[in-house]
């Protein structure tokens, strides 16, 4: 007569167990005391022995399945013996189940295990399934991973190389833009136009900032070409170049800048219009950024980062007054420019913008 093998109670509080693996195969002869399968409880993994000699006629529950205590999991009997069982003696109907260890791990991490796909027999959720789920949750979904556009890859390579190869130093000064604001309106130009013109004058007076390091030699550029960083939308940064700034009047700078910026936004810049800069201007004031540092665009020696104009209290002649202040941060390659020289450059730039009438005269 066939003998039922049931899920044993291996602890006082045990109500179910998980068969982690079968140590005997269906159809294999067994002796009383042989280890038939391993059971995982919420505390340990234990072996279950065969209750009788005979043949393992039928395995009713696969590995990885949670089984209530007392449920029939296998049948042992004589070879060829009929093992038909009443419906109520069969294994529980298929449903999403989870091992005790997997359940405990899921609870520790506050995971709804019903959302996890099991890889055990008949869909049983194992401890490894929960671990894999937790790892995936910490990683971005595949749909969130997008290839970096080619222009961003090139920009990333250049700026990373610049950051690694060039010892940057940054200096910041506040500039009172009271007079520059009035001057700009009277001339019909932008703040960027004033900055480009002022930079042209300063670079002519401080040629070290208009240079490049080539091996162990310094190239002092004979002309001043200023790149103006422009956000062209769709996470695209373009840097059109205004050439011969030192020889252009303010109104000519304004006209050239307007043309180049418009072409940049329409993605119509030619390679020539984006190459050859000897210094770069990056203005984020229109985005409300008050102050930032920028990475030098190789092979240049410097870059000017410009913030938004903000009204601030200032003490002038012992009185507190409100002034429109703009902070600019100069980044330079310390191999070519030391701090004192950079400070004098900023001092000159500040003087020009706080007394902008000189911008028309040069």
Secondary structure, 3 states (H helix, E strand, C coil): CCEEEECCCCCCCCCEEEEEEECCCCCCEECCCCEEEEEECCCCEEEEECCCCEEEEEECCCCCCEEECCCEEEEEECCCCCCCCCHHHCCCCCCCCECHHHHHHHHHCCCCHHHCCCCCHHHCECHHHHHHHHHHHCCCCHHHCCCCCHHHHHHHHHHHHHHHHCCEEEEEEEEECHHHHHHHHHHCCCHHHHHHHHHHHHHHHCHHHHEEEECCEEEECCCCCEEEEEECCCCCEEEEEECCHHHCCHHHHHHHHHHHHHHHHCCCCCHHHHCCCCEEEEECHHHCCCCCCCCCCCCCCEEEEEEEEEEEEEEECCEEEEEEEEEEEEEEECCCCCHHHHHHHHHHHHHHHHCCHHHHHC
